[in-house]
Structure formats: structure tokens, C-alpha cells
Amino acid sequence: MAETLVKICGLQDVEVLKSMKRLPVDVIGFVFAESRRRVSPEQAAELIAELAEWENGKPPLAAGVFVNPTLAELAALLSTVPLKVIQLHGQESADLCRAVKAAFPQVQLWKALSVATSNAESAADDPYSLHHYAGAVDALLLDTYDPAGSGGSGRTFDWEKIPAYRQAASAYGLPLFIAGGLHPENVRELLDGYAPYGVDVSSGVESNGVKDIVKMTAFVERVKQS
């Protein structure tokens, strides 16, 4: 079985990033959308420069998280910030995804989809819609539906929905990441039960709103354990 990829999202502090350099993290996420974790292009460029000094294997990919950006906004940011991944976390259509992929072929394009926490909730996407993204994106990410925003709620969704999404994503050759409410205490349950391609964590490895090296280490170790 292939090793599960780890993405840690919402990094803002250079010293915190330096403390992580021994961890086998695959992707580091920087938030450019409205959020308490938002960074400026200047901050992101400074943080990304630190990735070249990673000590444990190859440097993590730098991912930028956006909500409903325009092509012009993406172009302006990519002119100064060397991202390897654009992660779209809003209501971007498959047609917009294709336009972004065509405009910026040098970066990967990931699309986040919202999944309901219960059948009573109305989520924005379902596994039967994934065919729209075939050829339009490089990976998909499932996150918990949040009617008040575009993710980052710290809540899990109904994991029993994962197999249907995974089957649909696999049919179109799309890797599937899982986000939403993950933390060191529940990530092994997710991996053992559903074996996603990758996991994405943010608030679950924070203490008082700040990334916690102890929690990040525990999370990564539990994902990467054989």
C-alpha cells in the first residue's frame, strides 16, 4: 500500500515552520482566503523559502488555498509566490478549474468539495458530480460542509460517505484527500477504515490557535506508521 500523504495547512510563522523541518510532511498549505490563518504574499514567500531547508526527505510542496479567485488574482500572486499547488476551496466550477489549469500548467490544481455531516444537511457536492472534474484537476479534497464558510470548521463529516467518493474519484484517476476535523486521536481510525490517498489537517494540530509541534509530530507519526 502506498504511503499516505500528509498536508498541514494554515502555516503563518517562520519559527513554527523551522521547528517542523524534521517531520516527513508532504504538503504545507498557506491560506490566501479570508481566514484567521491568512497570510500575505510577502509572508508566504518568506515561509516557502524555508521549505528548501527541509531535513527529512524532499521538501514539502507549497500549496496556496483560495476561495473563488479570479485568474488575474492567481496570476498576480504566482508572479511573486512560488506555489506548487493551487487549492480551490470555494464554489469554483469545473469550467473555472479547467481555465486555471490551462493558465497555470506549472502548478497542480486541487479542488475541495463539501460533504455533509448528516443527511439532514445540504452539501454543495456529491460523488456523482465528480465526472465534471475529470481532466480539470489533479486531485480532490473532501472537507466538511460549513454553511457559514468554505471549510476550516474543525468538524468531521460522515466518513461513511468516503467509499462512494473514493470509487468515483478512482474511476477518473483523481487522488482523494480527506480534511475536516482530523487530529492525532482520530486520524488512524480514518486511515485504517478508509485508506485515503492523503490527509489534510489544520486546527487539529493547534493549541490556542497556534500550530503545536507536539501535536503535529504526533499526527504525522500516526499517519506514517506502517
PLY file of the C-alpha trace (Angstrom):
ply
format ascii 1.0
element vertex 226
property float x
property float y
property float z
element edge 225
property int vertex1
property int vertex2
end_header
0.00 0.00 0.00
1.31 3.46 -0.92
2.24 5.79 1.91
-0.48 8.26 2.85
0.43 11.87 2.10
0.23 14.49 4.85
-0.73 18.11 4.28
-0.53 20.56 7.17
-2.44 23.72 6.37
-2.53 27.25 7.74
1.15 27.92 8.49
1.90 31.54 9.33
5.04 31.64 11.46
8.62 31.10 10.27
9.81 29.79 13.63
6.99 27.23 13.74
7.90 26.12 10.24
11.56 25.76 11.23
10.51 23.52 14.14
8.84 21.16 11.65
11.82 20.55 9.38
12.44 17.02 10.63
8.85 15.89 10.01
8.02 13.88 6.86
5.32 16.29 5.72
4.41 16.16 2.03
2.49 19.42 1.56
2.40 22.71 3.51
-0.66 24.88 2.98
-0.77 28.67 3.03
-4.17 30.35 3.22
-4.82 33.35 0.97
-8.58 33.40 1.52
-10.35 35.27 4.32
-9.34 33.44 7.49
-7.57 34.00 10.78
-4.79 31.92 9.20
-4.49 34.17 6.15
-1.01 35.18 5.03
0.13 37.95 2.71
2.09 37.14 -0.45
5.20 38.53 1.27
4.73 36.27 4.30
4.12 33.26 2.09
7.25 33.87 0.03
9.32 34.07 3.23
7.78 30.87 4.57
8.19 28.97 1.31
11.89 29.87 1.22
12.27 27.80 4.41
10.99 24.65 2.69
14.27 24.26 0.80
15.97 23.59 4.16
13.77 20.58 4.99
15.79 17.83 6.64
13.58 14.79 6.21
13.49 13.74 2.57
12.35 16.00 -0.22
10.92 19.45 0.64
7.14 19.65 1.04
5.11 21.11 -1.79
3.84 24.63 -1.16
0.07 24.84 -1.62
-1.98 28.01 -1.71
-5.60 27.87 -0.54
-8.01 30.20 -2.36
-11.76 30.80 -2.32
-13.33 31.86 -5.62
-10.25 33.67 -7.01
-10.05 35.27 -10.42
-7.38 34.29 -12.93
-5.89 37.76 -12.55
-5.61 37.35 -8.77
-3.90 33.99 -9.17
-1.51 35.35 -11.79
-0.53 38.29 -9.60
0.18 36.03 -6.63
2.07 33.38 -8.60
4.34 36.09 -10.02
5.85 36.53 -6.54
4.96 33.35 -4.63
6.39 30.05 -5.97
3.46 27.76 -5.25
3.45 24.15 -6.45
-0.27 23.60 -5.79
-3.36 25.80 -6.16
-6.16 24.54 -3.92
-9.58 25.94 -4.75
-11.85 25.87 -1.72
-14.90 27.81 -2.81
-17.72 27.35 -5.30
-15.43 27.19 -8.33
-17.00 25.43 -11.30
-15.31 22.66 -13.26
-15.04 25.11 -16.17
-13.12 27.57 -13.99
-10.88 24.73 -12.83
-10.07 23.96 -16.47
-9.30 27.62 -17.10
-6.97 27.75 -14.08
-5.23 24.54 -15.13
-4.73 25.87 -18.66
-3.46 29.25 -17.44
-1.01 27.83 -14.88
0.24 24.46 -16.18
3.33 24.68 -13.95
1.31 24.02 -10.77
-1.01 21.27 -9.63
-4.68 22.12 -9.19
-6.67 20.62 -6.33
-10.39 21.16 -5.76
-12.04 20.92 -2.34
-15.57 19.50 -2.20
-18.02 19.97 0.67
-19.51 16.89 2.33
-22.46 16.96 4.72
-22.09 15.91 8.34
-25.54 14.28 8.17
-28.29 13.52 5.69
-30.24 16.49 7.05
-27.58 18.88 5.82
-27.36 20.08 2.22
-23.79 19.89 0.95
-22.52 21.51 -2.19
-21.16 18.37 -3.86
-21.82 14.66 -4.16
-19.86 11.71 -5.56
-22.00 11.64 -8.68
-20.72 15.08 -9.68
-17.07 14.09 -9.82
-17.13 13.35 -13.55
-17.23 17.12 -14.10
-13.69 17.37 -12.68
-12.15 14.65 -14.84
-9.27 16.29 -16.70
-9.94 19.58 -14.91
-8.00 19.00 -11.68
-5.08 16.95 -10.36
-6.64 15.91 -7.03
-9.80 16.26 -4.98
-10.14 17.04 -1.28
-13.21 16.28 0.83
-13.93 18.74 3.64
-16.83 19.22 6.00
-19.68 21.31 4.66
-19.88 24.62 6.51
-22.85 26.85 5.65
-21.02 29.79 7.23
-17.81 29.45 5.25
-15.57 27.40 2.99
-14.08 24.88 5.38
-11.90 25.10 8.45
-14.81 24.28 10.73
-12.85 21.72 12.75
-15.71 19.21 12.36
-15.65 15.80 10.72
-18.17 14.82 8.09
-19.87 11.42 7.80
-16.92 9.19 6.88
-19.30 6.51 5.63
-19.68 8.73 2.57
-15.98 8.32 1.70
-16.16 4.99 -0.21
-18.60 6.37 -2.79
-16.39 9.41 -3.36
-13.26 7.27 -3.48
-14.78 4.91 -6.04
-15.88 7.82 -8.22
-12.53 9.62 -7.89
-10.64 6.43 -8.71
-12.72 5.95 -11.85
-11.39 9.28 -13.12
-7.83 8.82 -11.86
-8.16 11.51 -9.20
-6.28 11.18 -5.87
-8.55 11.84 -2.88
-7.50 13.78 0.23
-9.61 13.92 3.40
-9.88 17.01 5.63
-12.30 18.22 8.26
-11.91 17.70 12.00
-8.82 15.49 11.83
-6.41 15.34 14.78
-3.85 12.90 16.23
-6.51 10.91 18.10
-8.78 10.09 15.14
-6.53 10.01 12.07
-5.56 6.32 12.47
-9.25 5.38 12.55
-9.71 7.22 9.26
-6.69 5.57 7.64
-7.48 2.07 8.88
-11.10 2.30 7.81
-10.94 4.25 4.55
-7.31 4.40 3.31
-7.37 7.84 1.65
-4.59 8.97 -0.66
-3.81 11.85 1.70
-4.97 13.73 4.79
-5.15 17.47 5.43
-5.05 18.93 8.94
-5.09 22.46 10.36
-6.93 23.23 13.61
-6.43 19.65 14.84
-2.72 20.30 15.35
-3.11 23.68 17.05
-3.17 24.81 20.67
-4.86 28.15 21.34
-4.96 28.84 17.61
-1.22 28.28 17.06
0.41 25.30 15.38
1.70 22.94 18.08
4.86 20.97 17.25
3.92 18.19 19.69
0.53 17.70 18.05
1.97 17.97 14.54
4.60 15.37 15.37
2.00 13.01 16.82
-0.25 13.46 13.82
2.49 12.81 11.27
3.83 9.79 13.18
0.40 8.22 13.36
-0.16 8.71 9.64
3.26 7.47 8.56
3.43 4.46 10.89
3.48 1.21 8.94
0 1
1 2
2 3
3 4
4 5
5 6
6 7
7 8
8 9
9 10
10 11
11 12
12 13
13 14
14 15
15 16
16 17
17 18
18 19
19 20
20 21
21 22
22 23
23 24
24 25
25 26
26 27
27 28
28 29
29 30
30 31
31 32
32 33
33 34
34 35
35 36
36 37
37 38
38 39
39 40
40 41
41 42
42 43
43 44
44 45
45 46
46 47
47 48
48 49
49 50
50 51
51 52
52 53
53 54
54 55
55 56
56 57
57 58
58 59
59 60
60 61
61 62
62 63
63 64
64 65
65 66
66 67
67 68
68 69
69 70
70 71
71 72
72 73
73 74
74 75
75 76
76 77
77 78
78 79
79 80
80 81
81 82
82 83
83 84
84 85
85 86
86 87
87 88
88 89
89 90
90 91
91 92
92 93
93 94
94 95
95 96
96 97
97 98
98 99
99 100
100 101
101 102
102 103
103 104
104 105
105 106
106 107
107 108
108 109
109 110
110 111
111 112
112 113
113 114
114 115
115 116
116 117
117 118
118 119
119 120
120 121
121 122
122 123
123 124
124 125
125 126
126 127
127 128
128 129
129 130
130 131
131 132
132 133
133 134
134 135
135 136
136 137
137 138
138 139
139 140
140 141
141 142
142 143
143 144
144 145
145 146
146 147
147 148
148 149
149 150
150 151
151 152
152 153
153 154
154 155
155 156
156 157
157 158
158 159
159 160
160 161
161 162
162 163
163 164
164 165
165 166
166 167
167 168
168 169
169 170
170 171
171 172
172 173
173 174
174 175
175 176
176 177
177 178
178 179
179 180
180 181
181 182
182 183
183 184
184 185
185 186
186 187
187 188
188 189
189 190
190 191
191 192
192 193
193 194
194 195
195 196
196 197
197 198
198 199
199 200
200 201
201 202
202 203
203 204
204 205
205 206
206 207
207 208
208 209
209 210
210 211
211 212
212 213
213 214
214 215
215 216
216 217
217 218
218 219
219 220
220 221
221 222
222 223
223 224
224 225
